[in-house]
Amino acid sequence: MNHIAYMSRAVRPLSDQELQELLAQCRRDNARNNVTGILFYSHGNIAQLIEGDPAVTRPLFEKIAQDGRHSNVVKLADKPIEARSFPDWSMAFHPIDPEGFSALTDFFLPHQMPATPDTLSIADALLVDLVRQAVFGANTTAAESASVGN
């Protein structure tokens, strides 16, 4: 098993509806391929960590990197792991339409993000926290996230 983490930039802001559709697509495709992970989106910044069989995650990353909805795709990590750190696929984002956010399911606000999993190595936990800060800003830390819960 391995995980791949990357960051990118949306070519245009995604609407709440587009984010809902993206999550549905991720859930469907990832369930079929036994891929788990987490996707961060905020104001055009995208970061994702996917985990699963390398025979699946590496071609999946190549497909993701070619997706026209984003550019400047930078792979941050691609390494073997012993266990999944994000067994339930999830997505965190700053909603474009705050009033409509309560109607969306399976999304959470940046301050609701769970703490970084203990299953990650120290280096990978640091990477996830750096990605979280890069996407959501320095005010959203794992400590804040842990105190708020899901």
Number of C-alpha atoms within 10 A of each C-alpha: 15 20 25 21 23 21 23 20 20 18 13 11 17 18 12 18 13 11 19 17 12 14 19 13 12 20 18 11 13 20 13 9 14 14 24 23 22 20 22 24 25 23 16 16 18 23 25 20 23 25 28 23 16 17 10 16 23 18 11 17 19 10 10 14 19 11 11 9 14 19 16 12 18 13 16 16 14 18 12 14 16 11 14 19 21 18 14 13 17 18 23 22 23 20 22 16 11 9 8 11 15 11 7 13 9 11 23 21 17 26 22 18 26 17 18 20 14 9 14 18 13 10 9 18 18 13 16 22 18 15 21 27 16 16 25 23 13 11 11 18 19 22 13 16 18 15 13 13 12 13
